[in-house]
Amino acid sequence: MDIYRFIDSRDMREHLQKLNYSFTAPEAAFLVYWCKSATLNEKIAAWREIIDTMPNCAMAGRMNLETIPDFHQFLRDYIDLQERDLRRFKEPEGCVYVCKLSRRGELCGDMEFGPFSDFDRCLSAAIRRAAEENTVNLRIIKRPMDPGEDLTWDDYCILTLQGEVCQLDCREFNDRDLDLSIAFEGMWFDFPTPFHAGDIVCSHRWPDEPFVLTDLCTWDAETLRRELPVSGYSDKWLSNLDRTLARMRAKGDVSDMTCSGYTMSGDPGEAIPFVFHDHPLNNYLNLEYYQGPLKGIHKLLKPISDFLKGNCNIEYLLNAYCLAQQQTMLENSIAWFRNCYNKKALADIGILPKNESSREEP
């Protein structure tokens, strides 16, 4: 089967293809689960093909995963749960359905409409409205008409803009189904990656939010010594790194599949932009090389990248960073003055109230 089709990141997909990487059944099943571009029907078909074509195995229990003695049977049970949840989701059972659209551009934000008495009516309205709006995400939410005090969340499904179900999130009513529903979230895998410290990367889901990669959860102490300048780590930290990696392989879950890097203050209009170290992604499988030009505050990432790659010394880093920061601050100030001037001009011709423009004048 073409398991690479279920790797959303272009660069991760191409790297594993070049290596002709041999997947185990759990690795392949996890990639199918994690894929955000596949429909539920496509995932179920892929899991069935894994059962039919890949060797069976067991998985030891870990902190957030029950022992799986027979992985093929686990997949059969998981498929059965997904199909049961979908049937149950489509049955009203004293509930109503609400559609939620996420939009981009001038219409950015979420729009919720409904309620509808049944799933099919809500779905038809959702598809029609998604075609009329600049929609990037579509979901249908199922809510009780008379919710009790113990209700803590809504059931929902995420769909393609054509109305095909991609993901379900439903309450489970017994411990066995609950353990089964969260099983993939309790797994952790060490896949080869093409990335190095200093690479300017992003998530394939947020391609306009670059950051400079410093380390991956799969790197051991030897790798980190090779990847980072000596100033990038301490001996004490390195002494714990291999033990941490061994613990991840034995007990980690999907929340531990992280990467770290230098990212920018969140607001592109910050008067004084700054860099901070963070875990920008919750799963390194989403990493891609950043393709666009660095604009605004993101220009500050270039000297950091050059330094980590060994292309410049600390003096160049500091001077280049300070210069880029001053340039960004100047651009932000000019943009702010232009915005104030434009609002004053609009107020002068009566499009905006006078008091609104005067509040923002310098």
N, C-alpha and C positions, 0 to 999 in steps of 0.2 A: 504494500500500500504506500501511497505518497504521504508519509507522515509530515514531510516538510511543509505541505500545504497548510498545516495547522500552526505554524510558527509565524506569528504576526509581524515580528521584526524582520525587515528585509535583510539586514546585515547578519543577524543571528542565523537566519535561514540559509543564506548563501555560504556562510562559514561552515556550518555543519554539513552542507551538501559537498563542499570541497573536501572535507575530511572523510566523506562517505561514512559518517558516524553510524555505528550500529546501536540502535535503541533497544533497551529491554522493554518488556510489556508494560511495567509501571511507568517508565519514562514516556513511552508513546501515549499511553492513556492520559497521563498528566498534561502533555502538550495539547491533546484534544480538549481536555477540560478547560485549560487556561485560555484557549483561543477565543478571541472576541469577535472574529469576523465570520465564524461558522454558525450555521443555524443548529438548533437542537436536533433536528432530523439528521443533519450531516454528522453531528457528533455521535449520535446513537449508531448510525451505520458504520462509522469508523471504529467504535468500541466493539461492535460485533465482528468486524474484520480482524481486529486484534485477537479476539478469542479464537477465531478460526485459523489464524495464520502464524501467531507468535507463541513461543514456548511458555507454558505456565510456570508460575513460581509462587513463593510465599513472601510476605513482608512482615518483618518483626514489628511489634508494637512500639510506640514511642509516646512522648508526652501527650500529644493531641491526636493520636491515631491508634485505634484498636488493632491487635494482631490480625493479619490477613493470611490465613493458612492456604487459601486457594484463590489466586488473583483472578482467574477466569470466572469463578463463581461470584467473586466480589463485583466484577463488571456486570454480570447478569443481574445481580441484585440491584446494582446502581441504576442500570437501564430500566428495570421494572419500577423502581421508585420514581424516576423521572417521568415515566409514562403515566403512573398513577397520579402524581402531583399535577400533571397537565390536565388530565381528565377532571380531577377535583377542582382545579382552578377554573375550569370552564362551566362548572355547575354553580348556579347562583347561591343556593343554600341560604337564603335570607340576606344576601349581600348585594351590593351595587358595584358597578365598575366605573372607574374614572380614568381618563387618558391624560398623560403628561408629556408635553413636548419640550425638548431643550433646543434652543435656537441660537444662531450665531449672527455676528454682524450688527446692523442697526437694530435688529429684533432680538438681541441677545437676552438670555434669561429663560426661565421656565414658564410655560403656560399650561394650566390645568383646566379641563372642561369635562362636563358630565353633570350628574351621574347618569348611567345607563342601566337598564334592567337586566340585560344579559350580555355575555361576552361578545357575541357576533355583532350586535348593534354597535357596541363600543369600538370594536375592531374596524368596522366599516367607516365609522366617523373618524377614527384615528388616521386611517390610511388617506382619506380624503383631505383632512386638515394638514397632514404632514406634507402632502403634495403642494399645498397652497402656501406654506410657510417655509422659511429657510431652516429646515429641521436637521439636527445632527444626532438626536437621540429620541427614541420613542419607547414609552413604557405604558403598560396598563396596570392599574392598581385595583385590587379587590378589597372592599371594605364592608364590614357588617353594617346593616342599616341601623341597628341598635347595639353599638359596641358596649361591652361590659367593662368594669373597672380593671379587669386583669388583662385586657388587650394591650400589648406593648408595641406591636408593629403590624404593618399591612403586608398581605401577600402581594407580589407583583411579578410581572414578566417583562423582560426587555425584548423588543422586536426589531426586525429590519424595517426600513421605511416602506417596504412592500407588505408588511404584516406577518412575516415568518418569525416564529418564536426562537430566540437565541439563548435565553437564560431564564430560569425560574428561581424564585425565592419564596418558599412556602413554609408555613409552620408545620412541624411534624408532631404527631400526637402520641408517639411512643419512643422509648429510648433507643430501640434498635434502628428505627428509621432516622432518628436524629443523628446517631453515630455514623450512619451510612451517608447522610446528606452532607456532612462536613469532612468526610474522609480525605478528599483531595486537598483540603486546606491544611491537613496535618502532615503533608509530605514535603520533602526537601530534596532537591536534586542538584548535582554538580555537572553542568554541561560546559563543554569547551566554549570559549568566547574569543572574538578577534580583537578585543579592546585592550588598550594600554593606558597607564596613568598619563595624564596630560591630554588625552583625546577630548575634544569638544563633542559632547554627545547630547542626546535628548531621548524622550520616550516617543515611540512611534505614534502614540495617542496624543501627545502634545508637542508637535514638531517645532513650535515657535518658542519653546522654553529650554534653551541650551544650558548646559553646565559643564564644568571641567571634571572629568573622572579622576579620582585619586585611588580608589581600591574597590574590589569586589569581594563578596562574602566567600567566594571559592578560592581566593588567593592565600597560599601559605606564607610562612615567614621568608622562605627563600625567594619566592616570587616577589614579595613586597620589597625586599632589599634590591632586587634587580629593577623594579619599576620606579621607585621613588628616590629622590635625593636623600642623603643621610639625614638632613634636617627634617625629613618628613615623618620620622618615627623615632621611638625610643627603644632601647634594648629591653626595658621592662615590658613594653607593649608587645614587642616581637616574641618575647619568651612565653606569652600567653596565647599568641595567635594560633599556633598549631593545635593547642589543646581546645581552643574555641572551635576550630574547623572540625576536629574530630567529634566534638559534641554535636555540631550541626549535622554531620553525616549520620549520627546515631539517633539524635533526638530532635533535630530542628524541624520547623514546619514552614509553610509558604511565607509567613511573615518574616522569616530569617533570610530569604533569598534577596538580600538587599545589595545596593551599591552606594558608595559615598562619593561626594565631590563638592567642589566650590560652585555655589550658585549665587544669584543676585537678589538684592532686596526686591520683594514682590511687586511693588508698584513702579511701573516704568516712568512715572512722573515724579519720583522721589527727588527732592531738592538736593540731597547729598546721598547719592547711591553708595551702597556698600556691599562687600562680599562676605559670605559666611559659609561655613562647612556644615553639610547636612546629609541626610539620606533622601535624595530627591525621588527615588523610585522604590516601590515596595516589591518589585520583582525584576531582576536583571534580564529576564527574557524579553522585556519590552525595550531594551536599549537599541538605539540606532545612532550612527554618526550624524551629527548636525550638518545639514546641507546648505542652509541659507547663509547670507551675509550677516555678520554681527552688527546690530544696530543699537543705538542708544546705550543704555546701561550695559548691554551685553558685550560691548566693545572691551569692557574691563576684563573679560575672560581670556583674551588673546595673550597678554603678557604672562598670565598665570600658566597658561598652557605651554608657552615657550620655555618658561623656567622649569616646569616639571619634566619636560622632554629633554632638558639639558641643552637647549638652544640659546640660552642666555644666562648671565650671572645675576646675583642678587641686586647689584646696582642697576642693571637694565630693568629688572622687574619693578623695582620701586619707582624709578623715574618714569617708565612707560605707564605704570598703573596711575601714578599721580597725574600725568598729562591726560590720560584717557578720562579720569574722573573729572578733571577740570573742564574738559571739552563737553562731557555729558551734562555737567551742571549748567554750563553756558547754554547748551541746546535746550535744556529744560526751562531755563529762565526766559529765553526767547519765545518758546512755545507758550509759556504762561502769559507773557505780555501780549502776544498776538491774540490769544484766546480772550483776554480782557478787552482788548481793542475791538475785536469782532463783536463781542456782546454789547459794547457801548454803541457801536454803529447800528446794530440791530435794534437797540432801544431807541436810538434817535429817529428811526423811521417807523417806530411803533410796533415792531414785531415782538420785542421783549418789553416787559414793564421797566420803567426807569429805575425803580428801586432795586430790581434784580441786578441790573448792570452796575449800579453804583457800589453795591456790596462787594464786587470782585475787582474794582479798579485798584491799581497799585497806589 
